[in-house]
């Protein structure tokens, strides 16, 4: 009888031990080695971008687009300078090429166009639509960089004028090419 009582007590203790809430061990995921910049302060976001790109230089395009999104929250001419300084630092650290960095910066923050194709004059007529499309796309990027991020209406107005001059020049060349072909 004693053994039976001890056995019942042991079973009750085991049952009670199985029903109590034991602390669960939860492992948190490791921190992201390549966090994307966030927030509303571009200067702080640029610091995050520098740390991210130091370990993950292949994420430059994604980080750059996030910086543009953050800069749109508070347009200021200083935003373009912060982005330019970031790109210069990345060049010094050999994280990105100078050529790519300049092209990326100019695409968004310079009135000069970087997508001007190297087309022979005799191919201009056939390539006119694709050239205009590329220039329009770059002008849209300049609108983001100059207007939305920097609030610089004057620079954007100059970029629009540059776009108009380039398109008119190419159209005149194409027209003259067609005229010369028609008279031969």
C-alpha positions in Angstrom: 0.0 0.0 0.0 2.9 2.3 0.8 4.4 1.7 -2.6 1.1 2.4 -4.2 0.7 5.7 -2.4 4.3 6.7 -3.3 3.6 5.8 -6.9 0.5 7.9 -7.0 2.3 10.8 -5.4 5.1 10.5 -7.9 2.6 10.4 -10.8 0.8 13.5 -9.4 4.1 15.3 -9.1 5.1 14.4 -12.6 1.7 15.5 -14.0 1.8 18.8 -12.0 5.4 19.4 -13.3 4.3 18.9 -16.9 1.4 21.4 -16.6 3.4 24.3 -15.1 4.5 27.0 -17.5 8.1 26.7 -18.1 10.0 29.7 -19.4 10.5 29.4 -23.1 13.9 30.1 -24.6 13.5 32.4 -27.6 16.5 33.2 -29.7 16.4 36.6 -31.4 17.6 36.7 -34.9 21.1 38.2 -35.4 21.2 41.9 -36.4 21.0 42.6 -40.1 24.6 43.1 -41.3 23.3 45.4 -44.1 20.5 47.6 -42.6 18.8 50.0 -44.9 18.8 53.7 -43.9 15.5 54.9 -42.5 13.9 57.7 -40.6 13.5 61.4 -41.5 17.0 62.8 -40.9 19.2 62.4 -43.9 22.4 63.0 -42.0 21.7 60.0 -39.7 20.6 58.0 -42.7 23.9 58.7 -44.5 25.8 57.4 -41.4 23.7 54.2 -41.6 24.4 54.0 -45.3 28.1 54.3 -44.8 28.1 51.4 -42.3 25.9 49.3 -44.6 28.0 50.0 -47.7 31.2 49.3 -45.8 30.1 45.6 -45.4 27.7 45.3 -48.3 28.9 47.5 -51.2 26.6 45.6 -53.6 23.6 47.3 -52.0 24.6 50.7 -53.3 21.6 51.2 -55.6 19.1 50.1 -52.9 20.7 52.3 -50.3 20.9 55.2 -52.7 17.1 54.9 -53.4 16.4 54.8 -49.7 18.4 58.0 -49.2 16.4 59.7 -51.9 13.2 58.6 -50.2 14.4 60.0 -46.9 15.6 63.3 -48.5 12.1 63.8 -50.0 10.8 64.2 -46.4 12.7 67.4 -45.9 13.9 68.9 -49.2 17.0 71.0 -48.9 20.0 71.8 -51.1 22.2 70.3 -48.3 20.7 66.9 -49.1 22.6 66.8 -52.5 25.8 67.7 -50.7 25.3 64.9 -48.1 24.7 62.3 -50.9 27.7 63.6 -52.8 30.0 63.4 -49.7 28.8 59.8 -49.1 29.7 58.9 -52.7 33.1 60.6 -52.4 33.9 58.6 -49.2 32.9 55.4 -50.9 35.3 56.2 -53.7 38.1 56.9 -51.3 37.5 53.6 -49.6 37.5 51.8 -53.0 33.9 50.5 -52.4 32.6 51.9 -55.7 34.2 53.2 -58.9 34.5 56.9 -59.5 32.9 56.5 -62.9 29.8 54.8 -61.5 29.6 57.3 -58.6 29.7 60.3 -60.9 27.1 58.9 -63.2 24.8 58.1 -60.4 25.1 61.5 -58.8 24.8 63.4 -62.1 21.7 61.3 -63.1 19.8 62.8 -60.1 21.6 66.0 -59.1 23.2 67.6 -62.1 21.7 69.5 -65.0 24.0 67.7 -67.4 22.7 64.4 -68.9 24.7 61.3 -68.5 22.6 59.1 -70.8 23.5 60.8 -74.0 24.2 57.9 -76.3 27.1 57.5 -78.6 25.2 57.3 -81.9 26.6 57.9 -85.3 24.7 60.6 -87.2 23.6 58.1 -89.9 21.9 56.0 -87.2 20.2 59.0 -85.4 16.9 58.8 -87.2 16.4 55.1 -86.3 17.4 55.6 -82.7 15.6 58.9 -82.0 12.7 57.4 -80.0 14.9 55.3 -77.7 17.2 58.3 -77.2 14.3 60.6 -76.3 13.0 57.9 -73.9 16.3 57.7 -72.1 16.6 61.4 -71.8 13.0 61.7 -70.5 13.7 59.0 -67.9 16.8 60.8 -66.8 14.9 64.1 -66.6 12.4 62.3 -64.3 15.4 61.2 -62.1 16.6 64.8 -62.0 13.1 65.9 -60.9 13.4 63.5 -58.0 16.9 64.7 -57.0 16.7 68.4 -57.7 13.1 69.1 -56.8 11.8 66.5 -54.5 15.1 66.0 -52.5 16.7 69.4 -52.8 13.9 71.8 -53.5 16.1 73.4 -56.1 13.7 74.7 -58.8 16.3 76.8 -60.6 18.6 73.8 -61.2 15.7 71.7 -62.4 14.6 74.4 -64.7 18.1 74.5 -66.2 18.0 70.7 -66.6 14.7 70.9 -68.4 16.2 73.6 -70.7 19.2 71.3 -71.3 16.8 68.4 -72.2 14.8 70.6 -74.6 18.0 71.8 -76.3 19.4 68.3 -76.7 16.1 67.0 -78.2 15.8 69.9 -80.6 19.4 69.5 -81.7 19.0 65.8 -82.4 15.7 66.4 -84.2 17.4 69.0 -86.4 20.2 66.6 -87.2 17.8 63.9 -88.0 15.7 66.2 -90.2 18.8 67.4 -92.0 19.9 63.8 -92.6 16.5 63.0 -94.1 16.7 66.1 -96.2 20.1 65.2 -97.5 19.0 61.7 -98.3 16.0 63.0 -100.2 18.1 65.3 -102.4 20.7 62.6 -103.4 
